[in-house]
Amino acid sequence: MILRYTDRSKDDVELAFAWYEKQRRGLGFEFLDCVEVSLKSILSFPEMYEKIYSSFRRCVVRRFPFSVFYTIEGNEIVIHSVFDNRQDPKKRP
């Protein structure tokens, strides 16, 4: 399967990375590592994570308060958002 990222998901990761780097040097890279572990899990077992609504699935990122929201579309896994769980849930994709 192929991973495809929406512009929103790219922005989510960039903003979170920058914020964590401001908190402590290197923490942004730790965040990226944890997101990468989640993405590898999604690629290995895309249907393992439950559907939250419609066709959107959610994988919770280890160690950080984020979730990866994605859909399975044919041969692709589309990453719609790397959502900060501390935000208003109404802002989810």
C-alpha positions in Angstrom: 0.0 0.0 0.0 1.0 3.6 -0.6 0.8 6.4 2.0 -0.6 9.7 0.8 -0.7 12.8 2.9 -3.2 15.6 2.7 -1.9 19.2 3.1 -3.7 19.4 6.4 -1.8 16.3 7.8 1.5 17.8 6.6 0.7 21.1 8.4 -0.3 19.2 11.5 3.0 17.5 11.8 5.1 20.6 11.0 3.3 22.7 13.6 3.6 20.0 16.3 7.2 19.4 15.5 8.0 23.1 15.8 6.1 23.4 19.1 7.8 20.4 20.6 11.3 21.7 19.5 10.5 25.0 21.3 9.7 23.1 24.5 13.0 21.1 24.4 15.6 20.6 21.8 15.2 17.1 20.3 11.7 16.6 21.5 10.3 17.4 18.0 12.4 14.5 16.6 11.1 12.2 19.3 7.6 13.2 18.3 8.4 12.4 14.6 9.8 9.0 15.6 6.5 8.1 17.5 4.4 9.3 14.5 6.6 7.1 12.2 6.0 4.1 14.4 2.2 4.7 14.2 2.5 5.0 10.4 4.4 1.8 10.1 1.8 0.0 12.1 -1.0 1.5 9.9 0.9 0.3 6.8 1.3 -3.2 8.3 -2.2 -3.6 9.5 -4.4 -0.9 8.0 -7.7 -2.5 9.1 -6.6 -3.2 12.6 -7.7 0.3 13.8 -11.4 0.8 14.3 -13.5 3.2 12.3 -14.3 6.2 14.3 -16.9 7.6 11.9 -17.8 7.0 8.3 -14.6 5.5 6.7 -12.2 7.3 9.0 -9.9 5.2 11.2 -7.8 6.4 14.1 -4.4 5.3 15.4 -3.3 6.9 18.7 0.3 8.0 18.8 2.4 6.5 21.6 3.7 8.9 24.2 2.2 12.1 22.7 -1.4 13.3 22.8 -2.0 12.9 19.1 -4.0 10.6 16.8 -3.5 9.7 13.1 -6.8 9.9 11.2 -6.7 8.0 7.9 -8.9 6.2 5.3 -8.2 3.2 3.2 -8.9 4.1 -0.5 -8.2 1.3 -2.8 -4.4 0.8 -2.9 -3.7 3.9 -0.8 -3.8 4.9 2.8 -4.7 8.6 3.0 -3.5 10.4 6.1 -6.0 13.1 6.7 -4.8 14.5 10.0 -2.3 14.1 12.8 -4.7 15.5 15.3 -3.7 17.0 18.7 -6.1 15.3 21.0 -6.1 18.3 23.3 -8.1 20.3 20.7 -11.8 20.6 20.5 -13.0 17.2 19.1 -15.3 19.2 16.7 -12.1 20.1 14.8 -11.3 16.5 13.9 -11.3 15.7 10.2 
